[in-house]
Amino acid sequence: MRHVVSGLAAAAFASAAMAQAPDDRLVLLGQKLFFDARLSATGTTACASCHDPSYAFAEPRRVSISDSGRRGRRNAPSLLDVGYLPWLMWDGRFRTLEEQALSPFQRGEMGIGVDEALRRVTSDRQYVYLFRAALGRPPTADGIASALAAFQRTLVSGSSRVDRFLLSREPILTPLEHDGFQIFTGRAGCSNCHQLFPLLPDGRAHSRPLFTDFQFHNLGVGYGSGGFADTGRHKHSRIDTAWGAFRTPPLRNVARAPPYMHDGSLPTLEDVVEFYSAGGRPNPNLSPLIRPLLLDDYEKAALVAFLRGLTDQDYED
């Protein structure tokens, strides 16, 4: 049972999800599919195996492991606030949650294909009832995708102390956290990419502080021996400047979702701050926004304290 999310965590968050949308039958169907390990070859892998609610719907392993035990190349990012993102996956190859929902079956991560997953769902009388209740028709592959997407859009992070500080200027941050905020938005320039209120396509600022710019940047993560094992955004965009670039992840509840970076190569927030302080990893396509910061020990500690302040009450408890 190495892949399965803890039953306690699944049940706890399932209750929270139902409280958010008690009458939304499509969301409840998606929730059931998300936690159902029967939709895998071994019966031990579910969506929640790599997107564990105990870890802000991310995973504590360095990289994802498929149902067969095969190691992937990337760490599963958090799904909190995923409904706000215009690009999905580290390389941005999907534009909608519906497009992404069936990819674990298509890529072999679940050990069975879409057709077999649909057969298993269709053979379950409860699923057939839930599909008819939610969509007015028997189970279909598109219906599975719609339900999973609907559930994931309910995964919205709660309010953190940093939110209260940003939205109401409530003096709730500790002196160390407040200094970290000043460094984050000032000297270190973290907010150049991790924008507090990123711009929407129409030019308006987002109403929630998401700490991302919805863009892709090359930090040098994974570079070595003259190249990248994973070329990131370039593989799908074929744009030269996207070589080795990956999506800027939102930072809400970031302290609950180690390890960090697309390959899970940095175990702690302290390691992340050290990496940026050193100026990333030099390579021919390094983002011009990345430069050595040469932070002192206090500045590093302040940044980590600020990032920990992004944890919302649900996860603090």
Secondary structure, 3 states (H helix, E strand, C coil): CCCCCCHHHHHHHHHHHHHHCCCCHHHHHHHHHHCCCCCCCCCCCCHHHHCEHHHCCECCCCCCECCCCCECCCCCCCCCCHHHCCCECCCCCECCHHHHHCHHHHCCCCCCCHHHHHHHHHCCHHHHHHHHHHHCCCCCHHHHHHHHHHHHCCCCCCCEHHHHHHHHCCCCCCHHHHHHHHHHHCCCCHHHCCCCCCECCCCCECCCCCCCCCCEECCCCCEECCEECCCECHHHHCCHHHCCEEECCCCCCHHHCCCECCCCCECCHHHHHHHHHCCCCCCCCCCCCCCCCCCCHHHHHHHHHHHHCCCEHHHHC
